[in-house]
C-alpha cells in the first residue's frame, strides 16, 4: 500500500519514478491483482494521471480498462473509474475534461478556463481521434458501452453517457453504424430522456444530438421512439422560450430529427405536434427584458417552424404544414411578434423570414397576411410598414433582405396580391393622404441609395412575375418628373435612368442600380408583346442597348452588357412586328452589323458565368454577405435559364427559316383545329347515342310492362269465360221459379264485370297516351340526329336510308294512332251496349230468362274477345316499333363509325404532312451544305463565286422541291 500512497500524494524515500514508469506499474497491478480492492485503487490512480499523462495512459492502459469493463461488472465504483479514465483519454476539450470530474451545477454554467494555444489544441484533437479510432476498431467495445447504460447507478451511467458522446464526436459515422445494427441500441439511448436525474437526462440530449447528425435511418428510429412527445414535454417543463440551456438542447435535437427528413416531418405533422408549438411564441406585453438564452431559444424555435415549411420540401407536404399553422393560430401568433415593439433585431429578422415561408404559395395564408395591420395611428397594412423598412437605408442590411424575401413570398403564385400591388400605382386608385406599397416601391426605385433601387426593382418585378395582365396594367402608370414637364410612363423613366445624362445617369451608373433596373425591364417585357412595342417605341432605347453591348468594358460592366443583350434578345423573340423600323428581321440585321452574332451570344453568356448568379440560383431566400453582392434574384435566374437558349436560336435564324416555321405552325394549327372540331362532333354524337340507348332501354322496359298487362288481361278474360260457362250450366239446370233470382245474380255479375272492364280500358288508354308522348319525343330526337348526321357525313346514301327509316317509323306511329282511335270507338260502343243490356235486365227482372238474353250475353263475350284481340295487335305493333328503333340506333352507330374512320384518315394525313415537311427541311439543309462545300472548293481553286448566282440557284432548288411536292 506504500506504493499507492506514493502515487496518491504521499512522500516516499528514495528517487521518484517517472510518470511513464508509474503508469506501467499501475497497468501491471490492474492486470495481475486478484483482489478487487487492489484493482480499484490502481484504476483510481490511472484516472488521476489520465489528464496530465494522457498519451501514456491511453497507449498503455486502454486495453486493461476495457478488460475491467468486461470482467468487473459487479462493482459500480471500479466501472465508474474506468469510464472516467477512458473519457479523459478520448476527450479533446479541456472544459469537458473538467466536467468529467465535477458535475454540472444546478444553474447549468461552467467555470471559465483559459483556452490552449492552437498548436496544443491541434495535437490534443489528433490524439483524441487516434485513441477513438483505436477504441471503435472492435464493435463489441461500443456494444459493451451500450449494455453499461442499462445500469441505473449514477457513477456508471453518467460517465458512460459522456464517453459515448465523445466517441460520436470523434468517429460519428462509424459509431452510428455500430449502434444502428446493435439490438435495441437506439432504444437504450432513448431511455436516458426518461431518467429522473437531470444531469443524465441533459447529457443524454447531447448524446442524441451527436447520434442523429446526418443519419436519416437513426433519425427515423429516434422519432418513432416517441422522441417528439418527450422533447416537447421537456421544453414545456423547462419554461419554453424562457427556459435555459436544456430547452436549447431539445430544440437542436428536434432540428436534427426534422431537417431534410420528409418522413419525420410528416410524422410530426400527423401527430399534431405543430399545434403544440403555438404557445412558444406567446410573448407578453413587456418586451424590455430579453435574455441571451431567450433570444437563442426563440431563434431555434423559429428555425424549427421554417424547417417544416421550407421551399426545399415537397410542395404537398409544405402546403399541408402551412394549412395546419394557419388553422391552429401559429401564423397569427408570428404576425403578432412581427408587429410588436421591443423585439430584438435578430429575432425580428428571423420572424420575418419565418412568416415569409409560412405564407409562400399558400393563398389562404397570403390573404390573411394582407389583412394584418400594424398597431399604429392610423393603422397601416403590415406590408406597407415592412416596405418602409426595406427602402430605408438606415435599417440593418439583413433586415432589409428579410423584408424583400417576405414581399417575394407574399406575391409567389398570388395573382390577386400582384393585382393589389400594381393597383396602388394606377392613377385611379392613388390616395394622396396615405402611403401605399406602390408609392414606396417607386420611391425606392428612384432613390439615391443603390440598395434601395435594387430591392425596389426586384420587388416590382415580382409583382409582374408570370402575370400578363399586370404587365399591361403597369404600362398605364405615369410619373411626374418635375414641375412644368409632362408626366412620363414608368417604363420610360426606367429606360431614361439607363440611357440619359445628367444626375440620373450618375445615380444609374452604379452597377447594382443598373442591374436591378435591367432585371425589372426583362421581367416586364418578357412574354408581353405590348410591353415590347412600348419599349421599342422610344427611339433611344435600341441604340443605347447596342452601344452598351458593343463596347469593350471592364469586368464589372460585363454583367450589365449581358443583361442588355438579354433585354434586346427579348425584344426580338417577343416582337409582333407592329413597328416597321424595329421588326424582328431589322433588329437581327442591326445586331449582325453593329455587334456581331457571335459577340452577342458571348455577351449573353456572361450572365450565367457570373459567380453570384450561381449563388442566387440555389435557393429563393436572398442571402448575401454584403450589400455589394446583392446583384441577382432567384426568380430572375430561372428566367435567364429559360430564355438564353431560345434567344440564341432566334438570333441565328434566317428570315426564310422563320417564315417556314410560321407556315408549319399555321398548318399544324389548322390540322389541330380540324381534329378538334371532329372530336367535339364525335363527342356530342356519342352523348346523343348514349341518350338514345337509354331511351330505347326505357321503351323496352315499358314494352315488357305492356306485355305483362296484356297477359294479365288475357287471364282475366279466360276467367270471365269460365264464369260465363258456369253460369250457363246453372241456368240450364235450375227450374223456372228460380229464374228470377238467377237473373238478378247475372245482372249483379254483369255490373261487376262492366266496372272491371271500364277500369282496364281506362288503364289501357293512359298507357297509350304515355306511349304516344314518348314516341313523339323520340321522333324529335331522331330528327335532330338526322340533321347533325347529314351535316357531318358527305355521303347521301346514309341520309336516304335514315330518312326512309324515319318515314317508316312515322307511318307506324300514325297507323298505331288510327288503331288506337278505332279501339276507343269500339270501347264506347261496348260501354253503350253494356249499359243498355244492364237496363233491359233490370226492366225484365220479373220475367223469365229467355233465349234473347242469352244471345245478348254471348254478344258481350264476343265483344270482349275482339277487344282482347285488338290488345294483342297493339302489343305486336309496339314490338315492331321497338325493332324499328333498334334498327335506327344501329344506323346511327354505323354513322359514328364512319366519322371515326374519317377522323383516323385526317390524323394519318396530318402525320404524313409533318413527315413530308421534316423530309423537306432535311433536303434543304443537305442542299445548303453541298452548295457551301462547292463554293468553298471553287474559292480554293481560285474561282470567283457570285453570291447572286448562288442565291438564284438556291431559289431554283426551292422551286424544284415545291414542284415535286
DADAZI-V306270 format. One line per field, one symbol per residue. ss: DSSP state (H for helix, E for strand, - for the rest). phi: phi as a letter, one per 20 degrees, with the letter a starting at -180 (. if undefined). psi: psi as a letter, one per 40 degrees, with the letter a starting at -180 (. if undefined). A space follows every 10 residues. Layout:
# DADAZI-V306270
ss = ???
phi = ???
psi = ???
This chain:
# DADAZI-V306270
ss = -HHHHHHH-- --------HH HHHHHHHHHH HH---HHHHH HHHHHHHHH- ---HHHHHHH HHHHHHHHHH H----HHHHH HHHHHHHHHH ---HHHHHHH H--------- -------HHH HHHHHHHHHH HHHHHH--HH HHHHHHHH-- ---HHHHHHH HHHHHHHHHH -HHHHHHHHH H---HHHHHH HHHH---HHH HHHHHHHHHH H----HHHHH HHHHHHHHHH HHHHHHH--H HH--HHHHHH HHHHHHHH-- -HHHHHHHHH ----HHHHHH H--------- -HHHHHHHHH HHHHHHHH-- ----HHHHHH HHHHHHH--H HHHHHHHHH- ----HHHHHH HHHHHHHHH- --HHHHHHHH H-EE-----E EHHHHHHHHH ------HHHH HHHHHHHHHH H---HHHHHH HHH---HHH- ------HHHH HHHHH----H HHHHHHHHHH HHHH---HHH HHHH---EE- -------EEH HHHHHHHHH- -HHHHHHH-- HHHHHHHHHH HHHHH---HH HHHHHHH-HH HHHHHHHHHH ----HHHHHH HHHHHHHHHH HHH------H HH-HHHHHHH HHHHH-HHHH HHHHHHHHH- HHHHHH---- ------HHH- ---HHHHHHH HHHHHHHHHH HH--HHHHHH HHHHHHHHHH HHHHHHHHHH HHHHHHHHHH HHHHHHHHHH HHHHHHHHHH HHHHHHHHHH HHHHHHHHHH HHH--HHHHH HHHHHHHHHH HHHHHHHHHH HHHHHHHHHH HHHHHHHHHH HHHHHHHHHH HH----HHHH HHHHHHHHHH HHHHHHHHHH HHHHHHHHHH HHHHHHHHHH HHH------- HHHHHHHHHH HHHHHHHHHH HHHHHHHHHH HHHHHHHHHH HHHHHHHHHH HHHHHHHHHH HHHHHHHHHH HHHHHHHHHH HHHHHHHHHH ------HHHH HHHHHHHHHH HHHH-
phi = .ffffffepf edfnfeffff ffffffffff fdfeefffff ffffffffef efdffffffe dffffffffe edffdfffff fffffffffe fddfffffff edfffffndd ffcfffffff ffffffffff fffffegdff ffffffffff feggfdffff ffffffgffe cffffgffff efflffffff fffeffefff ffffffffgf feflcfffgf ffffemffff fffffffeol fefeffffff fffffffdfl cfffffffff emefffegff deeffedfdd ffffffffff ffffffffcf ffffgfffff fffffffenf ffffffffef dnegffffff ffffggffef mdffffffff efdffdcffc ffffffffff eefefgffff ffffffffff eflcffffff ffffefffdf dfecedffff fffffdffff ffgfffffff fffdflcfff fffffefdde fbfndffcff ffffffffde emffffffff ffffffffff ffffeflcgf fffffffffe ffgfffffff fddfffefff ffffffffff fffdeelfef fcfgffffff ffeednffff ffffffffef ffffffffbf ffdcfbffee cddfffffff ffegfffgff fefeffffff ffffffffff ffffffffff ffffffffff ffffffffff ffffffffff ffffffffff ffffffffff ffeffffeff ffffffffff ffffffffff ffffffffff ffffffffff ffffffffff fedefeffff ffffffffff ffffffffff fgffffffff ffffffffff fffdfeeffe ffffffffff ffffffffff ffffffffff ffffffffff ffffffffff ffffffffff ffffffffff ffffffffff ffffffffff eneedeffff ffffffffff fffff
psi = dddddddeei hiiiihiidd dddddddddd dehdhddddd dddddddded ddgddddddd eddddddddd dfddhddddd dddddddddd hehddddddd dhihideeii hhihhiiddd dddddddddd dddddedhdd ddddddddee hehdeddddd dddddddddd gddddddddd ehhfdddddd dddehehddd dddddddddd dehfgddddd dddeffdddd dddddddeeb deaadddddd ddddddddhf gddddddddd efeddeeded egiidhfdhh iddddddddd ddddddddfi eeiidddddd dddddddeed ddddddddei iehidddddd ddddddddeh ehdddddddd ehiigihihi iddddddddd eheeiidddd dddddddddd ehfgdddddd dddeeideeh heeihidddd dddddfidhd dddddddddd ddeehfgddd dddeeehihh diheiiiiid dddddddddi aadddddeeh dddddddddd ddddehfgdd dddddedhee ddddddddde igaaddeddd dddddddddd dddfhefdhd efiddddddd dddddhdddd ddddeddeei ddddddedid hhhididdeg diiddddddd dddddddddd deiidddddd dddddddddd dddddddddd dddddddddd dddddddddd dddddddddd dddddddddd dddddddddd dddiiddedd dddddddddd dddddddddd dddddddddd dddddddddd dddddddddd ddhdiedddd dddddddddd dddddddddd dddddddddd dddddddddd dddfdeiiha dddddddddd dddddddddd dddddddddd dddddddddd dddddddddd dddddddddd dddddddddd dddddddddd dddddddddd eeihhhdddd dddddddddd dddd.
